[in-house]
């Protein structure tokens, strides 16, 4: 992440927290089920895209936490989804489980 891309959200603590939440999203599930849950969450984030990707879902397949982190960064950095919104939704998704 670069500071210009994510502003004040760019920081090691924030990146660690995103990774921790993506790992927790699969807690209590098999690795395949956890990977599918992360992919489902990421597909839902794309609907928030402000630059034309909403409603035109790119393919997001099952992914481990590291792959999910990289996709999370791409979705928030390239597809116009505000990182604060995405992070808040991730926290809410993990809290619901």
Number of C-alpha atoms within 10 A of each C-alpha: 15 10 10 8 14 16 11 10 16 15 13 10 10 13 15 11 13 22 18 13 21 27 19 19 23 21 14 10 13 10 15 13 15 22 22 19 20 28 23 15 19 22 20 16 22 24 16 20 20 13 10 12 16 18 11 10 13 10 8 16 15 19 21 19 23 12 14 23 21 12 17 27 19 14 22 22 16 13 19 17 23 16 19 13 13 22 18 11 15 21 17 12 15 15 11 8 10
